[in-house]
Amino acid sequence: MNTLSLKTLVAAVAASLLAAGAASAQIVGGGATLPENLYNGKAAPFKSGIITSITGFDKYIGVGSGNGKKAFFGDNSDFFTVKNAAGDNVPVYNPKVRVHYAGSDSLVTSTELTNYNAHTTAGKAAFGPLVQIPVALTSVTVPFKGFSSLKLTGEQLNKIFTDPAITTWDQVITGGPAVPIKVVYRADGSGTTEIFLRHLKAVNPSNPNLSGVSSTFSSVVNVSNTSKYIAANGTADVITQLNANNYSIAYVSPEVVEFGNPAKVASIQNKNLSAPNDYVLPTINNVQNAVNAIHPPGTPLSSLNPVDPIHWGIGAQPTETALALPAAGYPITGVTNLLLSQCYADFDVEGGILDFLNKNYSATAAASANDAKIIANNLVPLPTNWQNAVHETFAKPSSSTLAIGNASVCAGHAGR
């Protein structure tokens, strides 16, 4: 049998196995890779995560925030893919199945919300209002290779990552080596990219080399200088490319680096803090401190509107600058979120989602049942006030009109 025939056979067998697995799928979702281990657990059969340990949830499929959003907003499970034995990306579900939720580190935009509300078959008319809820806090770390340690300001980060004229380290760091800078960036759509670029834009809103904030780095930064810029697809590939290139620098989520080690990740300046403590590492305390000044929608100290799903995205407008340039803590901080619809056609699906909400969000001043698992995965639990607000708003169908499965709201919708 020739190589091509063998690959074809392997692909066919893999596809049939994937299809068989799809038959047992129940609550289906995927997206951002940052929380993948948190949601699944780190070992086969991947049923020990904070999502998959709940009855009814299928394995969370990590494909990036961009593809997770596409799957959710289009109700199209074809965006949930896996590499088969031949190395090809093939859909996990064949035939297609309903998409019940998505994970995203990229916040819902006003355009996405408008399109969802207008969609007749895969939006509000069919599935009820959109729900965006924060799950855990995260930093975007800046790992490097070639230095014993590295302290950088926001201005220096801008020059390194966005300015095509900055090509050697001595151009940006006083006394730095006159060697080429190698910037590793995410080529795929990534919420990590969005969080990172939001900080750079807030540091210098008029930066001519950064046209905006996007989940796709190359859409707002000129990466045509391939001797400086190295494309990577996914978190693992970022680390691979970083390790393969001396005097390189990257941005990546914290689960794959020693985020508290100044010999591995850069300390980033927070101008609001007093020297010499203004350069901070992405530790748990520093990440939590960055969010403390932002209060949940519907609470006494907040002007945010609980009916607007965009306002549940910590760091979205109108609180964008509050997180992109926080008054305290680590300055490149973001949130990993879940996207849901308020109405579900299957009672078991609705029940599974409510079970997750009750376990992940504390209704009291005590920590939620999942806080320890979040910390074990190098992420940071939400502050208690945010946990309480999410629980009170979305986990009580009989008392909150915004809750998942509220009967009066969902009576006119078919549900996901």
Protein Blocks (a to p, Z undefined) as FASTA:
>chain_A
ZZklmmmmmmmmmmmmmmmmmmmpcbdcedjfklmmmmnopadehiabfklmpghiacdd
debjklmmmmmmnopaklpccddfkopacdfbdcddddfbdcdfbdcdfklmmmmmmpmk
lmmklnopaddddfbdcddddddehiabdcddfklmmmmmmmmklmbfklmmghiacddd
dddddfbdcfklmmmmmmmmmmmmmlmkbgbdcfbfklmpcckbmmlpccdedjklmmmm
mmmpghiacdddfklccfkbmklbccdddfkbccfklbccfdfklmmmmmmmpccehiak
bcbdfklmklmmghiafklmmmmmcfedjfbdcdddddddfbdfblklmmmmmmmmmmmp
cfbfbdcfklmmmmmnopacddfklmmmmmmmmmmmklpckbghiaklmmmpgbZZ
